[in-house]
Amino acid sequence: MNAVAEVSSSASALSAPLRQAADEACSRIAPTWPLEQLIAVNPWWELRDLPLAEVTARLAALGGVRCLMPGDYYRSLWRNSIEPAHLQGAAAEAGLEVSIEQLLAHLEDADSGSHWHNVSDLLDGVRDRQHRMAWRDEITHQISQLCAAAVRSGLLAEPRRDAAAPRAGTRGGALYRYWLGVTRGDRGISILMGEPDLDAQFDSLPEQPDALLAQAFAELEADASVAGAYAHALLLDVNGWASWIAYLRFQDQLHGSHNALLQDLLAIRLAWDLVLWRHQAATDAAGFRHTSCLWRKQLGCVALLFQAHRDAQQLTWVWQRAAELAYQQGLHQQLRLPSPPPAGPDFSTGADDAGQPENSAGSGRSALLQAVFCIDVRSEVMRRALEAQDPAIRTLGFAGFFGLPIDYQPTGTNYVRPQLPGLLKPALRVTDRPQADPARGRALDRRARWAELTDAAPAMFSVVEAAGLRYAFKLLRDSLFPAAHQHPVNRLVADASWTLSRDGQELTATERAELAGSVLRAMGLVEDFATTVLLVGHGSSSRNNPHAAALDCGACGGQTGEVNVRVLAMLLNDPAVREALQGDGIRIPRATRFVAALHDTTTDEVRCFDQTEPDPTLQAWLNAAGQLARAERAPDLGLAGKGNGSLRSALRRRARDWSQVRPEWGLADNASFIIAPRARTRGLDLEGRAFLHDYCWRADDGFAKLEMIMTAPMLVTHWINMQYNASAADNLKYGSGNKVLHNVVFGNPGVFEGNGGDLRIGLPLQSLHDGARWMHRFQRLSVYVSAPAEAIADIAARHDTVRQLIDNDWLFLFRLDDDGATIERFYQGGWTGV
């Protein structure tokens, strides 16, 4: 052992400041959800306490991350939407005096320069590795393959949802020791990298992760002032797996337990730097002196590096803000227009002439149909199309899981999945009643085993070979006569009835009524019910698509909304529940029927469930609305000019085509969230870019509903918006690359692009770009709230997360005044007219 190693080996106790720096770095990694529950996540969520411009500079400095779009993107916007006034306004907001010419010149050379280099990067740069694999690539590959094996072994598998005890082996460095054992036994690393003496360095590593962190930080001279930044840079090298482990941490915390797996991953990645540092010191004294000089110089320049990236991004942020101003200006003009009067009765939610809150159908006048949709941006198009069928049709927007805090367990199985937003813990369990299908559990088990076998990337070729001609016939059938794809668990029984339970005890009629009443009040649907009330969930349909859940309902945990709407319809049609609701002041007429439905966002077809006698008028409206929605979406899918029948057939073929990489555009181009009565937006073409949540502040005693919307749906829409933004800005780090190259990792934590590299998370490139242009335009969410200024400010002041998102520029918050003419922006505690 050399002298440096002898000194550092004695430093086996991790000091409190260094532990805090390491823990802080680990806490900065946001979770990613498994593929079958793929909900949108802001990958920078754990940095929300910092201004967004500071976050983008730090990530660029530490990991070479691109958090804003490239220059040619902004040049295209300059040609199409950004005007000089937008640039001037954005520069004024930033306190900059800069000319249009300077801004245009900046786009030609917007490179932010150098970024932090881990030890492995320095060795790749100073040593001649022209004919050898780069250390960065080998380290990422080795750690990634080990993590994939740890998922299969159970160490990094998703915890059982019914497990009360903490995850086994997560407190004592189990992942680190697992890596150490595997790596010490893998002599192929030295051979592959052409470094015959490398094995000895792994043998000398300490057995505990804390001791490794202490030794490495001491030997590499990374004190507490720089250790946090260095640790964060190391985790960014394996950001995909770090994000998966952050998800395991989040799930354990949600269920009251704790794990230290992310600290283990940090120790593993830091161990590689320590090994290479020691190896070069032992084998290349001259090269080591050069590396040491570069390393020490870098340690002293972290603050300067951050500042260099802040300066380099400053004008790019002017372009980004100008693009947002261009969008907001157009939307403000629309929102200031007086709402067009309907041809029939007014079915908006607002206030009548006496200043009293109107009910859900509008001053006692009956609607022919009330349809409640998820706030998903794709619903904006369908709502507009449905309302066009008759002025007496009223649509509402409500959070997609329809207020049911449930998970779902198919009868006869141990499988349980959440049907609510990822930030929430299920309080109730839904099962379909046993008599519905006694053999369903066995059928689901068979399908799940086959899916597990065929989805495993290493097994796919062997499965085809073993199946022989039978699989050849399957491939031929899927190519020539494709059938609609459906997740096995989504094959729900047509006439199922449902059981709701809490902690194993079925809910009583009173408890079911309390649940139903809370949902109706949250919807604002408490009187003057139409004869038909449609509850419309949504889901997508596509074949051969590991990321299919990203096209389903994020509010339902990356599932379709079918379970939620069918359970809610059952509750609201239950005579016992209706009788109990009368005592709570909610009287549902006997003639009113709640109908569960599902909007297929790929084909824009709406299917109604559990109807004893289908309503031909309702179905005609839905068919006509689907036709309008399909025609509106057709140009972006390259299907413009087709008639309704051929267009519907073309969309169905896209959904069933196992080679189709763009079955639909999902939530691409989302840009705004409007929390207001439908009267403020009815008749406006919001281009499928707006989340719409119905809300009437005059009917919200104490602003409890507004608080719920701003602390739950607003956060969900922000997560969706930022996942699309980050996946577009840096698809290598925060997206999943090319769909054609995907291999699903066992256990569904994500995909490999090809056969290795880091775990790929986020959205595939084909979900964002059509090959010629970006279908998602990077745009921070613009939130519009129709409510008194004092109520909005009070909620922001009482919730740190809401305040951070507003004040640190993660989203824009505007207030719509009742007169329709005034729009104000809330920022850092004050209001400014726009």
Stockholm file with secondary structure:
# STOCKHOLM 1.0

chainA/1-834         MNAVAEVSSSASALSAPLRQAADEACSRIAPTWPLEQLIAVNPWWELRDLPLAEVTARLAALGGVRCLMPGDYYRSLWRNSIEPAHLQGAAAEAGLEVSIEQLLAHLEDADSGSHWHNVSDLLDGVRDRQHRMAWRDEITHQISQLCAAAVRSGLLAEPRRDAAAPRAGTRGGALYRYWLGVTRGDRGISILMGEPDLDAQFDSLPEQPDALLAQAFAELEADASVAGAYAHALLLDVNGWASWIAYLRFQDQLHGSHNALLQDLLAIRLAWDLVLWRHQAATDAAGFRHTSCLWRKQLGCVALLFQAHRDAQQLTWVWQRAAELAYQQGLHQQLRLPSPPPAGPDFSTGADDAGQPENSAGSGRSALLQAVFCIDVRSEVMRRALEAQDPAIRTLGFAGFFGLPIDYQPTGTNYVRPQLPGLLKPALRVTDRPQADPARGRALDRRARWAELTDAAPAMFSVVEAAGLRYAFKLLRDSLFPAAHQHPVNRLVADASWTLSRDGQELTATERAELAGSVLRAMGLVEDFATTVLLVGHGSSSRNNPHAAALDCGACGGQTGEVNVRVLAMLLNDPAVREALQGDGIRIPRATRFVAALHDTTTDEVRCFDQTEPDPTLQAWLNAAGQLARAERAPDLGLAGKGNGSLRSALRRRARDWSQVRPEWGLADNASFIIAPRARTRGLDLEGRAFLHDYCWRADDGFAKLEMIMTAPMLVTHWINMQYNASAADNLKYGSGNKVLHNVVFGNPGVFEGNGGDLRIGLPLQSLHDGARWMHRFQRLSVYVSAPAEAIADIAARHDTVRQLIDNDWLFLFRLDDDGATIERFYQGGWTGV
#=GR chainA/1-834 SS CCHHHHHHHTCCSCCHHHHHHHHHHHHTCCCCCCGGGCCCCCTTGGGTTSCHHHHHHHHHHHHCCCCSCCHHHHHHHHHHTCCHHHHHHHHHHTTCCCCHHHHHHHHHSCCCCCCCCCHHHHHHHHSCCTTSCCHHHHHHHHHHHHHHHHHHHTTTSCCCTTCCSCCTTTTTTHHHHHHHHHHHTCTHHHHHHTCTTTHHHHHTSCSSHHHHHHHHHHHTTCCHHHHHHHHHHHHHHTHHHHHHHHHHHHHHHHTTCCCCHHHHHHHHHHHHHHHHHHHHHHHCHHHHHHHHHHHHHHHTTHHHHHHHHHHHHHHHHHHHHHHHHHHHHHHHHHHHSCCCCCSSSCCCCSBCTTSCBCCTTSTTCCCSEEEEEECCHHHHHHHHHHHTTCTTEEEEEECTTTTCCEEECCTTCCCCEECSCTTSCCCEEEEECGGGCTTHHHHHHHHHHHHHHHHCGGGHHHHHHHHTHHHHHHHHHHHHSCCCCCCGGGCCCTTCCEEEEETTEECCHHHHHHHHHHHHHHHTCCSSCCSEEEEEEEECCCSSCTTGGGGSBGGGTSBCSHHHHHHHHHHHHCHHHHHHHHTTTCCCCTTCEEEEEEEETTTTEEEECSCSSCCHHHHHHHHHHHHHHHHHHGGGGTCTTCCHHHHHHHHHHHHHCTTCSCSCCTTTTCCEEEESCGGGTTTCCCTTCEEEECCCGGGCGGGHHHHHHHHTHHHHHHHHHHHHHHHHHCHHHHSCCCGGGEEECTTSSCEEESSCSSCBCSCCGGGTBCSSSBSSCCCCCEEEECSCHHHHHHHHHHCHHHHHHHHTTSSEEEEECTTSSCEEEEETTEEEEC
#=GC SS_cons         CCHHHHHHHTCCSCCHHHHHHHHHHHHTCCCCCCGGGCCCCCTTGGGTTSCHHHHHHHHHHHHCCCCSCCHHHHHHHHHHTCCHHHHHHHHHHTTCCCCHHHHHHHHHSCCCCCCCCCHHHHHHHHSCCTTSCCHHHHHHHHHHHHHHHHHHHTTTSCCCTTCCSCCTTTTTTHHHHHHHHHHHTCTHHHHHHTCTTTHHHHHTSCSSHHHHHHHHHHHTTCCHHHHHHHHHHHHHHTHHHHHHHHHHHHHHHHTTCCCCHHHHHHHHHHHHHHHHHHHHHHHCHHHHHHHHHHHHHHHTTHHHHHHHHHHHHHHHHHHHHHHHHHHHHHHHHHHHSCCCCCSSSCCCCSBCTTSCBCCTTSTTCCCSEEEEEECCHHHHHHHHHHHTTCTTEEEEEECTTTTCCEEECCTTCCCCEECSCTTSCCCEEEEECGGGCTTHHHHHHHHHHHHHHHHCGGGHHHHHHHHTHHHHHHHHHHHHSCCCCCCGGGCCCTTCCEEEEETTEECCHHHHHHHHHHHHHHHTCCSSCCSEEEEEEEECCCSSCTTGGGGSBGGGTSBCSHHHHHHHHHHHHCHHHHHHHHTTTCCCCTTCEEEEEEEETTTTEEEECSCSSCCHHHHHHHHHHHHHHHHHHGGGGTCTTCCHHHHHHHHHHHHHCTTCSCSCCTTTTCCEEEESCGGGTTTCCCTTCEEEECCCGGGCGGGHHHHHHHHTHHHHHHHHHHHHHHHHHCHHHHSCCCGGGEEECTTSSCEEESSCSSCBCSCCGGGTBCSSSBSSCCCCCEEEECSCHHHHHHHHHHCHHHHHHHHTTSSEEEEECTTSSCEEEEETTEEEEC
//
